[in-house]
């Protein structure tokens, strides 16, 4: 078995760190506080956008999980009928 080169190790580490960041963003709740208008408007708008994006990603994740479970169930059914 060959070992990974230094640059491949770095790439793999970076990918895993980015995946961890994405997962944290998706699971960590976004708290909306502060004024809708006024001095903190940009911050508020950024949080609103992040909240919408997070809800969308969680919805897609749930749909993917349901599709995966459904496909696993059909595979198990087919295997049961074959055996």
C-alpha positions as CSV (number, residue, x, y, z in Angstrom):
1,X,0.0,0.0,0.0
2,X,1.3,3.4,-0.9
3,X,1.3,6.4,1.3
4,X,0.0,9.8,0.3
5,X,2.2,12.6,-0.8
6,X,2.5,15.6,1.3
7,X,0.4,17.8,-1.0
8,X,-2.3,15.0,-1.2
9,X,-2.4,15.0,2.6
10,X,-2.8,18.8,2.6
11,X,-5.6,18.6,0.0
12,X,-7.4,15.9,1.9
13,X,-7.1,17.9,5.2
14,X,-8.4,21.0,3.5
15,X,-11.4,19.1,2.0
16,X,-12.3,17.6,5.4
17,X,-12.0,21.1,7.1
18,X,-14.3,22.6,4.4
19,X,-16.8,19.8,4.8
20,X,-16.7,20.4,8.6
21,X,-17.4,24.1,8.1
22,X,-20.3,23.4,5.7
23,X,-21.8,20.9,8.2
24,X,-21.4,23.4,11.1
25,X,-23.1,26.2,9.0
26,X,-25.9,23.8,8.2
27,X,-26.5,22.6,11.8
28,X,-25.7,25.7,13.9
29,X,-28.9,27.8,14.3
30,X,-28.9,31.3,12.9
31,X,-30.2,33.8,15.5
32,X,-31.9,36.9,14.2
33,X,-31.6,39.8,16.6
34,X,-31.2,43.5,16.2
35,X,-33.1,46.1,14.2
36,X,-34.6,45.4,10.8
37,X,-33.9,49.1,10.0
38,X,-31.2,51.4,11.0
39,X,-27.5,51.0,11.9
40,X,-27.4,47.2,12.0
41,X,-29.4,46.6,8.8
42,X,-26.6,45.0,6.8
43,X,-25.8,42.5,9.5
44,X,-29.5,41.7,9.9
45,X,-29.9,41.3,6.1
46,X,-26.9,39.0,6.0
47,X,-28.3,36.9,8.8
48,X,-31.7,36.7,7.1
49,X,-30.0,35.5,3.9
50,X,-28.0,32.9,5.9
51,X,-31.1,31.7,7.6
52,X,-32.9,31.2,4.3
53,X,-29.9,29.4,2.8
54,X,-29.6,27.2,5.8
55,X,-33.3,26.2,5.7
56,X,-32.9,25.4,2.0
57,X,-29.9,23.2,2.6
58,X,-31.6,21.4,5.5
59,X,-34.6,20.7,3.2
60,X,-32.4,19.3,0.5
61,X,-30.5,17.2,3.0
62,X,-33.8,15.7,4.3
63,X,-34.9,15.0,0.7
64,X,-31.6,13.2,0.0
65,X,-31.9,11.1,3.1
66,X,-35.5,10.1,2.3
67,X,-34.4,9.2,-1.3
68,X,-31.5,7.2,0.1
69,X,-33.7,5.3,2.6
70,X,-36.3,4.7,-0.1
71,X,-33.7,3.2,-2.5
72,X,-32.2,1.1,0.3
73,X,-35.7,-0.2,1.1
74,X,-36.3,-1.2,-2.6
75,X,-32.9,-2.9,-2.7
76,X,-33.7,-4.9,0.4
77,X,-37.1,-5.8,-1.1
78,X,-35.5,-7.0,-4.3
79,X,-32.9,-9.0,-2.5
80,X,-35.6,-10.6,-0.3
81,X,-37.6,-11.7,-3.4
82,X,-34.5,-13.0,-5.2
83,X,-33.4,-15.1,-2.2
